[in-house]
Amino acid sequence: MDVGFRRHVAGEAGVDSHPGHGGIDGRYDELTSLLTPHRRAPADALRLVADPAKI
């Protein structure tokens, strides 16, 4: 069983040890850097805003 998973199950792992925060797992950091350009909204993207009174 992975050490990080054991810490999570035991309630000892904090959010700062999550690989999504960077610097924890080199493979995760590499994947993030490769996907970052594809996560930007297109220049012509529109934002949809709902009127809560009509929901």
Jmol script that loads the backbone (N, CA, C; Angstrom):
load data "model"
ATOM      1  N   MET A   1       0.857  -1.187   0.000  1.00  0.00           N
ATOM      2  CA  MET A   1       0.000   0.000   0.000  1.00  0.00           C
ATOM      3  C   MET A   1       0.895   1.240   0.000  1.00  0.00           C
ATOM      4  N   ASP A   2       0.563   2.218  -0.797  1.00  0.00           N
ATOM      5  CA  ASP A   2       1.313   3.462  -0.919  1.00  0.00           C
ATOM      6  C   ASP A   2       1.341   4.224   0.409  1.00  0.00           C
ATOM      7  N   VAL A   3       2.496   4.810   0.732  1.00  0.00           N
ATOM      8  CA  VAL A   3       2.656   5.552   1.995  1.00  0.00           C
ATOM      9  C   VAL A   3       1.686   6.722   2.075  1.00  0.00           C
ATOM     10  N   GLY A   4       1.543   7.471   0.972  1.00  0.00           N
ATOM     11  CA  GLY A   4       0.617   8.605   0.962  1.00  0.00           C
ATOM     12  C   GLY A   4      -0.817   8.175   1.203  1.00  0.00           C
ATOM     13  N   PHE A   5      -1.180   7.034   0.619  1.00  0.00           N
ATOM     14  CA  PHE A   5      -2.539   6.517   0.811  1.00  0.00           C
ATOM     15  C   PHE A   5      -2.744   6.097   2.265  1.00  0.00           C
ATOM     16  N   ARG A   6      -1.729   5.464   2.851  1.00  0.00           N
ATOM     17  CA  ARG A   6      -1.829   5.060   4.262  1.00  0.00           C
ATOM     18  C   ARG A   6      -1.992   6.277   5.161  1.00  0.00           C
ATOM     19  N   ARG A   7      -1.259   7.365   4.879  1.00  0.00           N
ATOM     20  CA  ARG A   7      -1.392   8.587   5.673  1.00  0.00           C
ATOM     21  C   ARG A   7      -2.784   9.170   5.522  1.00  0.00           C
ATOM     22  N   HIS A   8      -3.330   9.093   4.300  1.00  0.00           N
ATOM     23  CA  HIS A   8      -4.679   9.603   4.050  1.00  0.00           C
ATOM     24  C   HIS A   8      -5.712   8.804   4.848  1.00  0.00           C
ATOM     25  N   VAL A   9      -5.619   7.493   4.785  1.00  0.00           N
ATOM     26  CA  VAL A   9      -6.571   6.628   5.476  1.00  0.00           C
ATOM     27  C   VAL A   9      -6.479   6.837   6.991  1.00  0.00           C
ATOM     28  N   ALA A  10      -5.267   7.055   7.492  1.00  0.00           N
ATOM     29  CA  ALA A  10      -5.069   7.243   8.923  1.00  0.00           C
ATOM     30  C   ALA A  10      -5.462   8.650   9.380  1.00  0.00           C
ATOM     31  N   GLY A  11      -5.780   9.527   8.427  1.00  0.00           N
ATOM     32  CA  GLY A  11      -6.159  10.892   8.776  1.00  0.00           C
ATOM     33  C   GLY A  11      -4.972  11.782   9.079  1.00  0.00           C
ATOM     34  N   GLU A  12      -3.762  11.370   8.659  1.00  0.00           N
ATOM     35  CA  GLU A  12      -2.544  12.126   8.942  1.00  0.00           C
ATOM     36  C   GLU A  12      -2.125  13.034   7.788  1.00  0.00           C
ATOM     37  N   ALA A  13      -2.676  12.840   6.605  1.00  0.00           N
ATOM     38  CA  ALA A  13      -2.270  13.619   5.433  1.00  0.00           C
ATOM     39  C   ALA A  13      -3.115  14.882   5.335  1.00  0.00           C
ATOM     40  N   GLY A  14      -2.436  16.003   5.197  1.00  0.00           N
ATOM     41  CA  GLY A  14      -3.135  17.274   5.029  1.00  0.00           C
ATOM     42  C   GLY A  14      -3.276  17.618   3.562  1.00  0.00           C
ATOM     43  N   VAL A  15      -3.953  18.693   3.262  1.00  0.00           N
ATOM     44  CA  VAL A  15      -4.146  19.087   1.865  1.00  0.00           C
ATOM     45  C   VAL A  15      -2.832  19.525   1.225  1.00  0.00           C
ATOM     46  N   ASP A  16      -1.865  19.954   2.021  1.00  0.00           N
ATOM     47  CA  ASP A  16      -0.585  20.388   1.475  1.00  0.00           C
ATOM     48  C   ASP A  16       0.221  19.240   0.877  1.00  0.00           C
ATOM     49  N   SER A  17      -0.119  17.990   1.198  1.00  0.00           N
ATOM     50  CA  SER A  17       0.600  16.849   0.649  1.00  0.00           C
ATOM     51  C   SER A  17      -0.059  16.295  -0.615  1.00  0.00           C
ATOM     52  N   HIS A  18      -1.133  16.920  -1.087  1.00  0.00           N
ATOM     53  CA  HIS A  18      -1.809  16.462  -2.311  1.00  0.00           C
ATOM     54  C   HIS A  18      -0.956  16.829  -3.520  1.00  0.00           C
ATOM     55  N   PRO A  19      -0.774  15.900  -4.483  1.00  0.00           N
ATOM     56  CA  PRO A  19       0.070  16.187  -5.643  1.00  0.00           C
ATOM     57  C   PRO A  19      -0.423  17.349  -6.493  1.00  0.00           C
ATOM     58  N   GLY A  20      -1.679  17.710  -6.378  1.00  0.00           N
ATOM     59  CA  GLY A  20      -2.209  18.830  -7.147  1.00  0.00           C
ATOM     60  C   GLY A  20      -1.664  20.177  -6.711  1.00  0.00           C
ATOM     61  N   HIS A  21      -1.012  20.245  -5.557  1.00  0.00           N
ATOM     62  CA  HIS A  21      -0.449  21.502  -5.072  1.00  0.00           C
ATOM     63  C   HIS A  21       0.941  21.757  -5.640  1.00  0.00           C
ATOM     64  N   GLY A  22       1.490  20.822  -6.364  1.00  0.00           N
ATOM     65  CA  GLY A  22       2.785  21.000  -7.012  1.00  0.00           C
ATOM     66  C   GLY A  22       3.955  20.700  -6.092  1.00  0.00           C
ATOM     67  N   GLY A  23       5.040  20.212  -6.705  1.00  0.00           N
ATOM     68  CA  GLY A  23       6.255  19.930  -5.966  1.00  0.00           C
ATOM     69  C   GLY A  23       6.225  18.631  -5.170  1.00  0.00           C
ATOM     70  N   ILE A  24       5.133  17.880  -5.219  1.00  0.00           N
ATOM     71  CA  ILE A  24       5.025  16.637  -4.453  1.00  0.00           C
ATOM     72  C   ILE A  24       5.401  15.440  -5.329  1.00  0.00           C
ATOM     73  N   ASP A  25       4.928  15.433  -6.563  1.00  0.00           N
ATOM     74  CA  ASP A  25       5.127  14.308  -7.468  1.00  0.00           C
ATOM     75  C   ASP A  25       5.564  14.859  -8.825  1.00  0.00           C
ATOM     76  N   GLY A  26       6.765  14.522  -9.239  1.00  0.00           N
ATOM     77  CA  GLY A  26       7.304  15.025 -10.500  1.00  0.00           C
ATOM     78  C   GLY A  26       6.473  14.659 -11.711  1.00  0.00           C
ATOM     79  N   ARG A  27       5.917  13.449 -11.718  1.00  0.00           N
ATOM     80  CA  ARG A  27       5.074  13.019 -12.859  1.00  0.00           C
ATOM     81  C   ARG A  27       3.803  13.852 -12.929  1.00  0.00           C
ATOM     82  N   TYR A  28       3.211  14.140 -11.777  1.00  0.00           N
ATOM     83  CA  TYR A  28       1.994  14.947 -11.738  1.00  0.00           C
ATOM     84  C   TYR A  28       2.299  16.375 -12.193  1.00  0.00           C
ATOM     85  N   ASP A  29       3.442  16.911 -11.761  1.00  0.00           N
ATOM     86  CA  ASP A  29       3.844  18.257 -12.172  1.00  0.00           C
ATOM     87  C   ASP A  29       4.067  18.326 -13.678  1.00  0.00           C
ATOM     88  N   GLU A  30       4.678  17.278 -14.249  1.00  0.00           N
ATOM     89  CA  GLU A  30       4.903  17.252 -15.694  1.00  0.00           C
ATOM     90  C   GLU A  30       3.578  17.213 -16.449  1.00  0.00           C
ATOM     91  N   LEU A  31       2.659  16.382 -15.997  1.00  0.00           N
ATOM     92  CA  LEU A  31       1.344  16.294 -16.630  1.00  0.00           C
ATOM     93  C   LEU A  31       0.626  17.640 -16.569  1.00  0.00           C
ATOM     94  N   THR A  32       0.678  18.301 -15.423  1.00  0.00           N
ATOM     95  CA  THR A  32       0.051  19.614 -15.265  1.00  0.00           C
ATOM     96  C   THR A  32       0.639  20.619 -16.250  1.00  0.00           C
ATOM     97  N   SER A  33       1.971  20.621 -16.385  1.00  0.00           N
ATOM     98  CA  SER A  33       2.596  21.582 -17.298  1.00  0.00           C
ATOM     99  C   SER A  33       2.231  21.299 -18.751  1.00  0.00           C
ATOM    100  N   LEU A  34       2.027  20.029 -19.106  1.00  0.00           N
ATOM    101  CA  LEU A  34       1.639  19.689 -20.476  1.00  0.00           C
ATOM    102  C   LEU A  34       0.184  20.043 -20.769  1.00  0.00           C
ATOM    103  N   LEU A  35      -0.684  19.964 -19.756  1.00  0.00           N
ATOM    104  CA  LEU A  35      -2.111  20.217 -19.964  1.00  0.00           C
ATOM    105  C   LEU A  35      -2.504  21.680 -19.799  1.00  0.00           C
ATOM    106  N   THR A  36      -1.690  22.466 -19.118  1.00  0.00           N
ATOM    107  CA  THR A  36      -2.029  23.863 -18.824  1.00  0.00           C
ATOM    108  C   THR A  36      -2.434  24.662 -20.065  1.00  0.00           C
ATOM    109  N   PRO A  37      -1.704  24.588 -21.178  1.00  0.00           N
ATOM    110  CA  PRO A  37      -2.114  25.374 -22.350  1.00  0.00           C
ATOM    111  C   PRO A  37      -3.498  25.001 -22.883  1.00  0.00           C
ATOM    112  N   HIS A  38      -3.919  23.774 -22.657  1.00  0.00           N
ATOM    113  CA  HIS A  38      -5.207  23.306 -23.169  1.00  0.00           C
ATOM    114  C   HIS A  38      -6.360  23.643 -22.231  1.00  0.00           C
ATOM    115  N   ARG A  39      -6.061  24.168 -21.056  1.00  0.00           N
ATOM    116  CA  ARG A  39      -7.095  24.500 -20.077  1.00  0.00           C
ATOM    117  C   ARG A  39      -7.520  25.958 -20.134  1.00  0.00           C
ATOM    118  N   ARG A  40      -6.867  26.749 -20.961  1.00  0.00           N
ATOM    119  CA  ARG A  40      -7.237  28.163 -21.094  1.00  0.00           C
ATOM    120  C   ARG A  40      -8.497  28.298 -21.933  1.00  0.00           C
ATOM    121  N   ALA A  41      -9.338  29.237 -21.544  1.00  0.00           N
ATOM    122  CA  ALA A  41     -10.568  29.487 -22.316  1.00  0.00           C
ATOM    123  C   ALA A  41     -10.199  30.144 -23.646  1.00  0.00           C
ATOM    124  N   PRO A  42     -10.890  29.801 -24.715  1.00  0.00           N
ATOM    125  CA  PRO A  42     -10.642  30.445 -26.008  1.00  0.00           C
ATOM    126  C   PRO A  42     -10.907  31.947 -25.927  1.00  0.00           C
ATOM    127  N   ALA A  43     -10.234  32.710 -26.772  1.00  0.00           N
ATOM    128  CA  ALA A  43     -10.376  34.170 -26.759  1.00  0.00           C
ATOM    129  C   ALA A  43     -11.819  34.595 -27.050  1.00  0.00           C
ATOM    130  N   ASP A  44     -12.542  33.822 -27.837  1.00  0.00           N
ATOM    131  CA  ASP A  44     -13.918  34.187 -28.196  1.00  0.00           C
ATOM    132  C   ASP A  44     -14.966  33.480 -27.334  1.00  0.00           C
ATOM    133  N   ALA A  45     -14.556  32.938 -26.177  1.00  0.00           N
ATOM    134  CA  ALA A  45     -15.483  32.227 -25.297  1.00  0.00           C
ATOM    135  C   ALA A  45     -16.488  33.193 -24.671  1.00  0.00           C
ATOM    136  N   LEU A  46     -17.700  32.715 -24.472  1.00  0.00           N
ATOM    137  CA  LEU A  46     -18.752  33.505 -23.830  1.00  0.00           C
ATOM    138  C   LEU A  46     -18.999  32.961 -22.430  1.00  0.00           C
ATOM    139  N   ARG A  47     -19.385  33.827 -21.521  1.00  0.00           N
ATOM    140  CA  ARG A  47     -19.701  33.399 -20.159  1.00  0.00           C
ATOM    141  C   ARG A  47     -21.212  33.390 -20.000  1.00  0.00           C
ATOM    142  N   LEU A  48     -21.738  32.267 -19.567  1.00  0.00           N
ATOM    143  CA  LEU A  48     -23.162  32.116 -19.342  1.00  0.00           C
ATOM    144  C   LEU A  48     -23.471  32.482 -17.892  1.00  0.00           C
ATOM    145  N   VAL A  49     -24.383  33.392 -17.682  1.00  0.00           N
ATOM    146  CA  VAL A  49     -24.772  33.826 -16.338  1.00  0.00           C
ATOM    147  C   VAL A  49     -26.257  33.566 -16.168  1.00  0.00           C
ATOM    148  N   ALA A  50     -26.609  32.876 -15.091  1.00  0.00           N
ATOM    149  CA  ALA A  50     -27.998  32.552 -14.816  1.00  0.00           C
ATOM    150  C   ALA A  50     -28.634  33.620 -13.930  1.00  0.00           C
ATOM    151  N   ASP A  51     -29.903  33.839 -14.099  1.00  0.00           N
ATOM    152  CA  ASP A  51     -30.659  34.740 -13.249  1.00  0.00           C
ATOM    153  C   ASP A  51     -31.302  33.878 -12.164  1.00  0.00           C
ATOM    154  N   PRO A  52     -30.804  33.965 -10.914  1.00  0.00           N
ATOM    155  CA  PRO A  52     -31.309  33.086  -9.842  1.00  0.00           C
ATOM    156  C   PRO A  52     -32.823  33.222  -9.625  1.00  0.00           C
ATOM    157  N   ALA A  53     -33.387  34.358  -9.944  1.00  0.00           N
ATOM    158  CA  ALA A  53     -34.822  34.539  -9.763  1.00  0.00           C
ATOM    159  C   ALA A  53     -35.636  33.673 -10.722  1.00  0.00           C
ATOM    160  N   LYS A  54     -35.043  33.255 -11.825  1.00  0.00           N
ATOM    161  CA  LYS A  54     -35.745  32.471 -12.828  1.00  0.00           C
ATOM    162  C   LYS A  54     -35.459  30.982 -12.731  1.00  0.00           C
ATOM    163  N   ILE A  55     -34.677  30.595 -11.748  1.00  0.00           N
ATOM    164  CA  ILE A  55     -34.338  29.172 -11.602  1.00  0.00           C
ATOM    165  C   ILE A  55     -35.380  28.472 -10.788  1.00  0.00           C
TER     166      ILE A  55
END
end "model"
wireframe off; spacefill off
backbone 0.3
color backbone group
